[in-house]
Structure formats: C-alpha cells, structure tokens
Amino acid sequence: MKKLFLLILFVSTFSIAQETTIDTTKHWTRKGVFTFLANQSSFSNWQAGGQNNFAGNIGFNYDFNYKNGDWNWDNKWIVSYGLTKIKGADTQKTDDRIELNSLLGKKASGEWFYSAFFNFKTQMDTGLDPATQTVKISHFFSPAFFQFGPGMLWKKSDNLKVNIAPATSKLIVVHDHFTEFGSSFGVEQGETTRYELGAAINGYYKFNLMENVSVENILNFYSNYLEDPQNVDIDYQLNIVMKINKYLSTNFAFQTIYDDNAFRGFQTKQIIGLGVNYGF
C-alpha cells in the first residue's frame, strides 16, 4: 500500500506541474488525465462467506501534439499501476505499465503523410510468477521494448489515424539474470538484447459512443521478417470512460496481447471501477 500511495503522490504532483505549462508558440496542444480507480469489500460475521479485500489502480494519460504547416508530431505517455490486497495474503500487483508513443509526420498528399515512429514499453515494479508468487520474472526496464522506423501515415484527425511502417526495427532488452539459465522474452540464454526487423501497423481510433461516453481503441501489429513472420504480434487496448461529472467516472479498460516470445497464447487484462479523474 505504501508503494501505491507514493506513486499517487508522484503522479499527482507531476500532473499539477504540467497544468501550469504555457505554450508561447501556439503550435503545441496538451491534454491529459490522472485517474484513480478503487474497489473494496469488507465482511463481518457474514454467513455467506467472503474475504476482506481492497484494490486500487492509478492511471496517467498525457498527449502533447505539435502542428506547424505540413508537419505533425503526436506524442502520448501512458503510465498505470495497480495493487490488490486480500486479507491473509500478500499484496499483489494487478497493473504496471510505462509506455511512450511518438509519431512524426510530413504531409505528402491529402490525408497521407511521410512518417517516422518510436514506441517504448516497460514496467516499474517487480513481476512474480503467478504459479509461485516468489520467482521474479520481470522488473523495471527488464524487459524493455523499443520499436522505431519510417513509414506512411494516414491521418483523418487526431482521433483517427493508421501508420504503416514496413521497415521497423525492434529491440528487446532484459537483465542478464533472466537469461542465465534459458531464454527470456525471446532473448537467448546468456544474452541481454534481441534485435528484430519487421513490419508494423499501428492504428488509433477514439470516438464518443454517446454523450459523456468515450471509447478509445489502440491496435498494434508487428511481424518479424527474421524469424516466423507468420506469427504476428498483436497488442489491442480498449478504454471506455463513462463520465458522471467533472471528477467522477466509471472506467473500463481491456487489453489483450499475443507475443509468442513471451507466451504462446493470448494474454488478457480487464479493469473496471469507479474513477476519480483530474484533467489538465
């Protein structure tokens, strides 16, 4: 619980500081939201049974975009962290993500742009094997994923765009203690990095389903030319925000990942709860 409190304090302080930023060039647009989701159950002499528990998730979603003539530069930070505590059990991590997406575009014709993109993903805290809850399988910057490459961008608006990058470099970084006895996240035994060259398709679509209900879709595909190109990596995120008022909302987040270097099957995550939001 201490780690959750410290992270809330840090992100809140950072968010408030960002709100005071003044754009003197008028080419930048900035917007973001800090969200805290919580749910709790408590029982006393409840004959039907039940265990006291508490779960909390914090999220930080910040966009800072630049437009000047034929140039567009879209950037998005996503940070999230969650913990759950069940009476009689250790505190467990339920969410942990740091992600930066950066997309630069130079207008070619109509809604098409020459583009270059960069993506970075990692996590903040130690991850434990769900079977044992004692064996460490990840920690900060291990693994860390980098993708970058040139391509073509189709952009209807800030809320609807698709980037196609047929020559994308991908770098996976892990600490050497995760590969001491075997491969990890595709990195071979005894190594700390893995390089791949492939094709990436990244799509973004955000719309209002109805008044005060927004739906955000983020879809990424990646195929490695150098090994099993038919095994396409998939990362899909769905975020639905049902606004109650300026500060309260019901939030639903769903993510599914297919990456056979990490796990031969789909990984899924779902979070729903009442949120306290702070926009800036």
C-alpha positions as CSV (number, residue, x, y, z in Angstrom):
1,M,0.0,0.0,0.0
2,K,2.9,2.3,0.7
3,K,4.1,2.0,-2.9
4,L,0.6,2.8,-4.3
5,F,0.4,5.9,-2.1
6,L,3.9,7.2,-3.2
7,L,3.1,6.7,-6.8
8,I,-0.3,8.5,-6.5
9,L,1.6,11.4,-4.8
10,F,4.3,11.5,-7.5
11,V,1.9,11.4,-10.5
12,S,-0.5,14.0,-8.9
13,T,2.4,16.4,-8.3
14,F,3.7,15.8,-11.9
15,S,0.2,16.4,-13.3
16,I,-0.4,19.7,-11.4
17,A,3.0,20.9,-12.5
18,Q,2.1,20.2,-16.2
19,E,-1.1,22.2,-15.9
20,T,1.0,25.4,-15.4
21,T,2.9,25.0,-18.7
22,I,2.4,27.9,-21.0
23,D,2.7,27.4,-24.8
24,T,4.1,30.6,-26.3
25,T,4.4,29.1,-29.9
26,K,0.7,28.2,-30.3
27,H,1.8,25.1,-32.2
28,W,1.5,22.8,-29.2
29,T,-1.7,21.3,-27.8
30,R,-1.5,19.4,-24.5
31,K,-4.2,17.5,-22.6
32,G,-4.1,14.7,-20.1
33,V,-6.0,12.9,-17.3
34,F,-5.0,11.4,-14.0
35,T,-7.3,8.6,-12.8
36,F,-7.6,6.7,-9.5
37,L,-9.8,3.6,-9.5
38,A,-10.7,1.7,-6.3
39,N,-12.9,-1.1,-5.1
40,Q,-13.2,-2.5,-1.6
41,S,-15.1,-5.3,0.1
42,S,-15.5,-5.8,3.9
43,F,-17.2,-8.6,5.8
44,S,-18.1,-9.1,9.5
45,N,-19.9,-12.3,10.6
46,W,-21.2,-12.7,7.1
47,Q,-22.6,-16.2,7.0
48,A,-22.5,-16.5,3.2
49,G,-18.7,-16.1,3.3
50,G,-16.3,-13.6,1.9
51,Q,-12.8,-12.1,2.4
52,N,-11.9,-8.5,3.1
53,N,-10.1,-7.0,0.1
54,F,-9.0,-3.8,-1.4
55,A,-7.8,-3.0,-4.9
56,G,-6.6,0.3,-6.4
57,N,-5.4,1.4,-9.8
58,I,-3.9,4.7,-10.9
59,G,-3.5,5.9,-14.5
60,F,-1.8,8.8,-16.2
61,N,-2.6,9.5,-19.9
62,Y,-1.0,12.6,-21.4
63,D,-1.0,13.8,-25.0
64,F,1.3,16.6,-26.3
65,N,1.0,17.2,-30.0
66,Y,2.7,19.7,-32.4
67,K,1.3,21.1,-35.7
68,N,3.1,23.6,-37.9
69,G,2.3,23.8,-41.6
70,D,2.9,20.4,-43.2
71,W,4.4,18.9,-40.0
72,N,2.6,16.9,-37.3
73,W,4.2,15.4,-34.2
74,D,1.9,13.3,-31.9
75,N,3.1,12.1,-28.6
76,K,1.4,10.1,-25.8
77,W,2.5,9.0,-22.4
78,I,0.6,6.2,-20.7
79,V,1.5,5.2,-17.1
80,S,-0.5,2.8,-15.0
81,Y,-0.1,0.9,-11.8
82,G,-2.4,-1.3,-9.6
83,L,-2.3,-3.3,-6.4
84,T,-4.7,-5.7,-4.7
85,K,-4.7,-6.8,-1.1
86,I,-6.8,-9.8,0.1
87,K,-6.9,-10.5,3.8
88,G,-4.4,-13.2,4.8
89,A,-2.4,-12.9,1.5
90,D,0.5,-10.8,0.3
91,T,-0.2,-7.6,-1.7
92,Q,-0.1,-8.4,-5.4
93,K,0.4,-6.3,-8.5
94,T,-2.5,-6.1,-10.9
95,D,-1.3,-3.5,-13.4
96,D,2.1,-2.0,-14.3
97,R,2.9,-0.1,-17.5
98,I,5.1,2.7,-18.8
99,E,4.6,3.5,-22.5
100,L,5.6,6.3,-24.8
101,N,4.3,6.6,-28.4
102,S,5.8,9.2,-30.7
103,L,4.7,9.7,-34.3
104,L,6.2,12.4,-36.7
105,G,4.6,13.2,-40.0
106,K,5.3,15.4,-43.0
107,K,2.3,15.9,-45.4
108,A,2.6,14.0,-48.7
109,S,-0.8,14.4,-50.3
110,G,-4.4,14.7,-49.0
111,E,-4.6,12.8,-45.7
112,W,-1.3,10.9,-46.2
113,F,2.0,11.8,-44.5
114,Y,5.6,10.5,-44.7
115,S,6.2,9.3,-41.2
116,A,8.6,8.1,-38.6
117,F,7.5,6.5,-35.3
118,F,9.0,5.5,-32.0
119,N,7.5,3.3,-29.3
120,F,8.8,2.4,-25.8
121,K,7.3,0.0,-23.3
122,T,8.4,-1.3,-19.9
123,Q,7.2,-1.6,-16.3
124,M,8.0,0.0,-12.9
125,D,7.8,-2.8,-10.4
126,T,8.9,-6.5,-10.0
127,G,6.7,-9.1,-11.5
128,L,6.3,-12.5,-9.9
129,D,5.5,-15.9,-11.5
130,P,1.7,-16.3,-10.9
131,A,2.2,-20.0,-10.1
132,T,4.7,-19.5,-7.3
133,Q,4.4,-15.8,-6.3
134,T,8.0,-16.0,-5.3
135,V,10.1,-16.3,-8.5
136,K,10.8,-12.9,-10.2
137,I,10.1,-12.9,-13.9
138,S,10.4,-9.1,-14.6
139,H,11.3,-5.8,-13.0
140,F,12.0,-2.2,-14.1
141,F,13.4,-2.0,-17.6
142,S,13.5,-5.8,-17.8
143,P,12.0,-6.4,-20.2
144,A,12.0,-3.1,-22.2
145,F,10.7,-2.9,-25.7
146,F,11.7,-0.4,-28.4
147,Q,10.3,0.0,-31.9
148,F,11.1,2.6,-34.5
149,G,11.0,3.0,-38.2
150,P,9.9,5.1,-41.3
151,G,6.6,4.6,-43.0
152,M,3.4,6.2,-44.2
153,L,0.7,7.7,-42.1
154,W,-3.0,8.1,-43.0
155,K,-4.4,10.7,-40.6
156,K,-8.0,11.8,-40.8
157,S,-7.8,13.6,-37.4
158,D,-6.0,13.4,-34.0
159,N,-8.6,10.7,-33.1
160,L,-8.4,8.6,-36.3
161,K,-5.1,7.5,-37.8
162,V,-3.2,4.5,-39.1
163,N,0.6,4.2,-39.5
164,I,2.2,1.6,-41.8
165,A,5.9,1.0,-41.3
166,P,7.3,-1.8,-43.5
167,A,10.9,-1.4,-42.2
168,T,10.6,-1.4,-38.4
169,S,13.4,-2.2,-36.0
170,K,12.5,-3.8,-32.7
171,L,14.9,-4.1,-29.7
172,I,14.1,-6.2,-26.6
173,V,16.3,-5.6,-23.5
174,V,16.4,-7.8,-20.4
175,H,18.8,-8.1,-17.4
176,D,21.3,-10.9,-17.7
177,H,20.0,-12.7,-14.6
178,F,16.7,-13.5,-16.5
179,T,18.7,-15.3,-19.3
180,E,21.2,-17.1,-17.1
181,F,19.5,-20.5,-17.3
182,G,17.5,-20.1,-20.5
183,S,15.8,-17.6,-22.9
184,S,13.5,-14.9,-21.7
185,F,11.1,-12.8,-23.8
186,G,12.8,-14.1,-26.9
187,V,16.3,-13.1,-25.7
188,E,18.6,-16.1,-26.0
189,Q,20.4,-17.6,-23.0
190,G,23.4,-15.6,-21.9
191,E,22.3,-12.5,-23.9
192,T,20.7,-9.3,-22.8
193,T,19.3,-8.0,-26.1
194,R,17.4,-9.3,-29.1
195,Y,17.1,-7.4,-32.4
196,E,14.3,-7.9,-34.9
197,L,13.4,-6.3,-38.3
198,G,9.9,-6.4,-39.5
199,A,6.7,-4.6,-40.4
200,A,4.4,-2.6,-38.0
201,I,0.9,-1.4,-38.4
202,N,-0.4,1.0,-35.7
203,G,-4.0,2.2,-35.5
204,Y,-5.8,4.7,-33.2
205,Y,-9.5,5.5,-33.1
206,K,-11.3,7.4,-30.4
207,F,-15.0,8.4,-30.6
208,N,-18.0,9.4,-28.4
209,L,-20.4,6.5,-28.3
210,M,-23.0,8.8,-26.7
211,E,-23.0,11.9,-24.6
212,N,-20.4,11.5,-21.8
213,V,-19.2,8.1,-23.0
214,S,-15.9,8.0,-24.9
215,V,-14.3,4.9,-26.5
216,E,-10.6,4.7,-27.2
217,N,-9.1,1.9,-29.4
218,I,-5.3,1.3,-29.8
219,L,-4.3,-1.6,-32.1
220,N,-0.7,-2.6,-33.0
221,F,0.5,-5.4,-35.3
222,Y,4.1,-6.5,-35.7
223,S,5.7,-9.2,-37.9
224,N,9.3,-10.2,-37.6
225,Y,10.9,-10.8,-41.0
226,L,13.9,-12.6,-39.5
227,E,12.0,-15.3,-37.7
228,D,8.5,-16.8,-38.1
229,P,6.9,-13.8,-39.9
230,Q,3.6,-15.6,-39.9
231,N,3.5,-15.3,-36.0
232,V,2.2,-11.7,-35.9
233,D,2.4,-9.9,-32.5
234,I,-0.9,-8.2,-31.5
235,D,-1.5,-5.6,-28.9
236,Y,-5.0,-4.3,-28.6
237,Q,-6.3,-1.8,-25.9
238,L,-9.8,-0.7,-25.3
239,N,-10.6,2.2,-22.9
240,I,-14.2,3.2,-22.2
241,V,-14.9,6.2,-19.9
242,M,-18.5,6.9,-18.8
243,K,-18.4,10.3,-17.3
244,I,-20.6,11.1,-14.3
245,N,-19.4,14.6,-13.6
246,K,-16.2,16.6,-13.9
247,Y,-14.3,14.5,-11.4
248,L,-16.1,11.1,-11.3
249,S,-16.5,8.4,-14.0
250,T,-16.9,4.7,-14.5
251,N,-13.8,3.4,-16.3
252,F,-13.4,0.1,-18.2
253,A,-10.1,-1.0,-19.6
254,F,-9.3,-4.1,-21.6
255,Q,-6.0,-5.2,-23.1
256,T,-5.1,-8.4,-25.0
257,I,-1.6,-9.3,-26.2
258,Y,-0.3,-12.0,-28.4
259,D,3.5,-12.4,-28.4
260,D,4.8,-15.9,-28.8
261,N,8.3,-14.8,-27.5
262,A,6.7,-14.2,-24.1
263,F,3.8,-16.6,-24.0
264,R,2.3,-18.9,-26.7
265,G,-1.3,-17.7,-26.3
266,F,-3.3,-14.6,-25.7
267,Q,-2.6,-12.6,-22.5
268,T,-5.7,-10.6,-21.4
269,K,-6.3,-8.0,-18.7
270,Q,-9.5,-6.3,-17.7
271,I,-10.1,-3.5,-15.1
272,I,-13.3,-1.8,-14.2
273,G,-14.2,0.6,-11.4
274,L,-15.4,4.0,-10.2
275,G,-12.8,6.6,-11.1
276,V,-11.7,9.9,-9.6
277,N,-10.4,11.9,-12.5
278,Y,-8.3,15.1,-12.7
279,G,-8.0,16.6,-16.2
280,F,-5.3,19.1,-17.2
